[in-house]
């Protein structure tokens, strides 16, 4: 029984700490773009043309 008197406040504190960290991450914009990074890896960066070693000026 005395263990519960110690463990319940610790569990409540850790739960509130996790909730505070989650709310802080929402406020700071950590979850704004959930699909951008996942989609960015699927597309190649074809904006730059590759340089051929034969066409370089020597």
Secondary structure, DSSP 8 states (H G I E B T S, - for coil): -HHHHHHHHHHHHHHHHHHHHHHHHHHTTTTS-TTHHHHHTTS---SS----TTSS--
